């Protein structure tokens, strides 16, 4: 018996030729003020691979994921996604490519008054016609599909709650449920569990990894928690100062690589505060 998810997946356009899920060659990007965010990035990830991106704050992890989601355009270099070069496509063709990519935000952009069910079903808006999309906003069309996605993240009881009634961790899981419902070929997750406690974070990353393995989808996730990256992903990419510092199987990542990745010379050179001198108390004897 086919599920609604299987029916939509069958209608989704696929790459016509086998190849890597993504390929970057000499890619660079600068912020609006001219500050370089990424420099000479070279990266290739095969279809079905699961990769964690780690590095200090400001290293360029989010910018890299936004480039892969086609939210940003590279200033230089070549970018290929799912067998296509997105910035050589027409706007309509690039939008069709985006329906095959799922981006999980650290802070999901969910309207506060929106119902959770509507937020999850929005994962399919890029695949639906305009009339169907507008109808679903007023009258959710696939309650079962949304409930199944939420149930995998222990949120089935939040189906009709408003988003502003949820905690930060619950909102992150709603964003992940929307991606599960979308069923993209390329999953990009930007700090997807940063608002969750350690047990829930580990469980949620397990859900993401199992989903990628089940559908042979490609998963790239940026994580601040190095121990979660090492535990849940077979390949680690370390990013620092807008460059890839290392790209290794998890088993080959050692303390030296991590120390170099997170070294902070400014903090290390900061002199340690000296303890205040405490004058001894002269307590008179009675």
C-alpha positions as CSV (number, residue, x, y, z in Angstrom):
1,X,0.0,0.0,0.0
2,X,1.6,3.3,-1.1
3,X,1.8,6.2,1.4
4,X,1.2,9.9,0.6
5,X,5.0,10.4,0.9
6,X,5.7,7.7,-1.7
7,X,3.2,9.2,-4.1
8,X,4.8,12.7,-3.9
9,X,8.3,11.2,-4.1
10,X,7.3,9.5,-7.4
11,X,6.2,12.8,-8.9
12,X,9.4,14.6,-7.9
13,X,11.9,15.4,-10.7
14,X,15.1,13.5,-10.4
15,X,18.6,13.9,-11.8
16,X,18.9,12.2,-15.1
17,X,22.5,11.2,-14.7
18,X,24.3,9.6,-11.8
19,X,26.9,11.6,-10.1
20,X,27.8,13.3,-6.8
21,X,25.0,15.0,-4.8
22,X,27.1,18.2,-4.7
23,X,30.4,19.4,-5.9
24,X,32.1,22.7,-5.1
25,X,35.3,23.8,-6.8
26,X,37.1,27.0,-5.8
27,X,34.0,28.5,-4.3
28,X,34.2,31.8,-2.5
29,X,31.6,34.2,-1.1
30,X,31.9,37.6,0.7
31,X,29.4,39.4,2.9
32,X,27.8,42.6,1.8
33,X,30.6,44.7,3.4
34,X,33.2,42.8,1.5
35,X,34.3,40.6,4.4
36,X,35.2,37.1,3.0
37,X,33.0,34.4,4.4
38,X,34.2,31.4,2.3
39,X,37.5,31.1,0.4
40,X,38.5,28.5,-2.2
41,X,36.1,25.8,-1.0
42,X,36.5,22.5,-2.7
43,X,34.1,19.7,-1.6
44,X,32.4,16.7,-3.2
45,X,29.8,14.6,-1.5
46,X,28.2,11.5,-3.0
47,X,24.5,10.7,-3.1
48,X,23.6,9.1,0.2
49,X,26.6,10.3,2.2
50,X,26.2,11.8,5.7
51,X,28.6,14.6,6.6
52,X,29.0,16.7,9.7
53,X,30.5,20.2,9.4
54,X,32.2,21.5,12.5
55,X,34.2,24.6,13.4
56,X,34.3,27.6,15.6
57,X,31.6,30.3,15.5
58,X,32.0,32.6,12.5
59,X,33.9,29.9,10.5
60,X,31.5,30.0,7.6
61,X,29.4,26.9,8.3
62,X,26.0,28.6,7.9
63,X,27.2,30.5,4.8
64,X,28.3,27.2,3.2
65,X,24.8,25.6,3.9
66,X,23.0,28.7,2.5
67,X,25.1,28.4,-0.7
68,X,24.2,24.8,-1.0
69,X,20.5,25.7,-0.5
70,X,20.9,28.3,-3.3
71,X,19.9,31.1,-0.9
72,X,23.2,32.7,-1.7
73,X,25.1,32.9,-4.9
74,X,28.9,32.2,-5.0
75,X,31.1,35.1,-5.9
76,X,33.5,32.8,-7.6
77,X,34.1,29.1,-8.4
78,X,31.8,26.3,-9.6
79,X,28.8,24.9,-7.7
80,X,26.9,21.8,-8.8
81,X,23.9,20.4,-7.0
82,X,22.1,17.2,-7.8
83,X,23.6,17.1,-11.3
84,X,22.8,20.8,-12.1
85,X,24.5,24.1,-11.9
86,X,21.9,26.2,-10.2
87,X,23.1,29.7,-11.3
88,X,23.0,28.8,-14.9
89,X,19.3,27.8,-14.7
90,X,16.3,29.9,-15.3
91,X,14.5,31.2,-12.2
92,X,11.8,28.6,-12.7
93,X,14.2,25.8,-13.1
94,X,16.2,26.8,-10.1
95,X,13.0,26.9,-8.1
96,X,12.2,23.3,-9.2
97,X,15.7,22.3,-8.0
98,X,15.0,23.9,-4.6
99,X,12.1,21.5,-4.1
100,X,14.6,18.7,-4.0
101,X,16.6,20.4,-1.3
102,X,15.5,20.6,2.4
103,X,17.1,23.3,4.6
104,X,16.6,22.9,8.4
105,X,17.2,26.3,10.1
106,X,18.6,26.7,13.6
107,X,15.7,29.0,14.3
108,X,12.9,27.9,12.0
109,X,11.1,30.8,10.3
110,X,7.7,29.8,11.5
111,X,4.9,32.4,11.9
112,X,4.0,32.6,15.6
113,X,0.3,32.2,15.1
114,X,0.6,29.4,12.6
115,X,-0.6,25.9,13.5
116,X,2.0,23.2,13.7
117,X,0.1,21.1,11.2
118,X,0.2,23.9,8.7
119,X,3.9,24.5,9.3
120,X,4.7,20.8,8.6
121,X,2.6,20.7,5.4
122,X,4.4,23.8,4.1
123,X,7.3,21.3,3.3
124,X,5.3,20.4,0.1
125,X,4.3,23.9,-1.0
126,X,7.0,23.9,-3.7
127,X,5.5,20.8,-5.2
128,X,1.8,21.8,-5.0
129,X,-0.2,24.0,-7.4
130,X,-1.0,27.5,-6.1
131,X,-4.7,26.6,-5.5
132,X,-3.8,23.5,-3.5
133,X,-1.2,25.5,-1.5
134,X,-3.7,28.2,-0.6
135,X,-6.4,25.6,0.2
136,X,-3.9,23.8,2.5
137,X,-3.2,27.0,4.4
138,X,-6.9,27.4,5.2
139,X,-7.8,23.7,5.5
140,X,-4.9,21.3,6.1
141,X,-5.1,18.6,3.4
142,X,-2.9,15.8,4.8
143,X,-3.4,15.4,8.5
144,X,-2.1,11.9,8.5
145,X,1.1,12.8,6.7
146,X,1.8,15.7,9.1
147,X,1.0,13.5,12.2
148,X,3.3,10.8,11.0
149,X,6.2,13.2,10.5
150,X,5.6,14.8,14.0
151,X,5.2,11.4,15.6
152,X,8.7,10.4,14.6
153,X,9.9,13.3,16.7
154,X,7.6,12.7,19.7
155,X,5.4,15.7,18.7
156,X,2.2,14.1,17.6
157,X,0.3,15.7,20.4
158,X,1.3,19.2,19.2
159,X,-0.5,18.9,15.8
160,X,-3.0,21.7,16.3
161,X,-1.0,23.9,18.7
162,X,0.2,27.3,17.6
163,X,3.9,27.7,17.0
164,X,4.2,30.5,19.7
165,X,3.1,27.9,22.3
166,X,6.1,25.7,21.7
167,X,9.6,25.8,23.3
168,X,12.8,26.4,21.2
169,X,13.6,22.7,21.0
170,X,10.0,21.9,20.0
171,X,10.2,24.5,17.2
172,X,13.4,23.0,15.9
173,X,11.7,19.6,15.8
174,X,8.7,21.1,13.9
175,X,11.2,22.4,11.4
176,X,12.7,18.9,11.1
177,X,9.3,17.4,10.7
178,X,8.6,19.7,7.8
179,X,11.7,18.4,6.1
180,X,10.7,14.8,6.8
181,X,7.3,15.6,5.1
182,X,9.1,17.2,2.2
183,X,11.3,14.2,1.6
184,X,14.1,16.0,-0.2
185,X,17.1,14.3,-1.9
186,X,19.6,16.7,-0.2
187,X,19.1,17.5,3.5
188,X,21.0,20.6,4.9
189,X,20.7,21.1,8.6
190,X,22.1,24.2,10.3
191,X,22.6,23.6,14.0
192,X,19.4,21.5,14.1
193,X,19.5,20.5,17.7
194,X,21.1,23.5,19.4
195,X,18.1,24.2,21.6
196,X,17.6,20.6,22.7
197,X,18.9,18.7,25.8
198,X,21.6,16.1,25.2
199,X,19.3,13.1,25.2
200,X,16.8,14.7,22.8
201,X,19.6,16.0,20.6
202,X,21.1,12.6,20.2
203,X,17.6,11.0,19.5
204,X,16.8,13.7,16.9
205,X,20.1,13.3,15.1
206,X,19.4,9.6,15.0
207,X,16.1,10.3,13.3
208,X,17.8,12.5,10.7
209,X,20.4,9.9,10.0
210,X,17.9,7.0,9.7
211,X,15.8,9.1,7.3
212,X,18.8,9.8,5.1
213,X,19.8,6.2,5.0
214,X,16.2,5.0,4.4
215,X,15.8,7.1,1.3
216,X,19.5,7.3,0.2
217,X,19.3,11.0,0.7
218,X,22.4,13.1,1.2
219,X,22.7,14.8,4.7
220,X,25.0,17.7,5.7
221,X,24.7,19.0,9.2
222,X,26.6,21.8,10.9
223,X,27.1,21.2,14.6
224,X,28.7,23.0,17.5
225,X,28.7,19.8,19.7
226,X,31.7,17.9,18.4
227,X,30.8,14.8,20.4
228,X,27.5,14.6,18.5
229,X,29.2,15.0,15.2
230,X,31.7,12.2,16.0
231,X,29.0,9.9,17.3
232,X,26.4,10.2,14.5
233,X,28.3,11.0,11.2
234,X,30.9,8.9,9.3
235,X,32.6,11.9,7.7
236,X,33.7,15.1,9.3
237,X,34.5,18.4,7.6
238,X,36.3,21.0,9.7
239,X,35.9,24.7,8.6
240,X,37.9,27.6,10.0
241,X,38.2,31.2,8.8
242,X,36.1,30.3,5.7
243,X,38.4,27.5,4.6
244,X,38.2,23.7,4.9
245,X,40.9,22.8,7.4
246,X,40.3,19.0,7.1
247,X,37.9,16.5,5.5
248,X,38.3,13.0,7.0
249,X,36.5,9.9,8.0
250,X,35.4,10.2,11.6
251,X,37.7,7.5,12.8
252,X,40.7,9.5,11.4
253,X,39.8,12.8,13.3
254,X,42.1,13.1,16.3
255,X,42.8,15.5,19.1
256,X,45.4,17.4,17.1
257,X,43.0,18.3,14.3
258,X,40.3,19.4,16.8
259,X,42.8,21.5,18.7
260,X,43.9,23.2,15.6
261,X,40.3,23.8,14.4
262,X,39.2,25.4,17.6
263,X,42.4,27.2,18.7
264,X,41.7,30.7,19.8
265,X,45.0,32.6,20.1
266,X,43.3,35.8,21.4
267,X,41.8,33.9,24.3
268,X,44.9,31.9,24.9
269,X,47.1,35.1,25.1
270,X,44.7,36.8,27.5
271,X,46.5,36.9,30.9
272,X,44.8,35.0,33.6
273,X,43.4,37.2,36.4
274,X,45.6,37.3,39.4
275,X,43.9,36.3,42.7
276,X,43.4,39.2,45.0
277,X,45.8,39.3,48.0
278,X,44.0,38.5,51.1
279,X,45.4,40.1,54.3
280,X,45.5,37.6,57.2
281,X,43.0,38.3,59.9
282,X,44.4,39.1,63.3
283,X,41.8,37.6,65.7
284,X,42.4,38.6,69.3
285,X,42.5,35.7,71.7
286,X,40.1,35.9,74.6
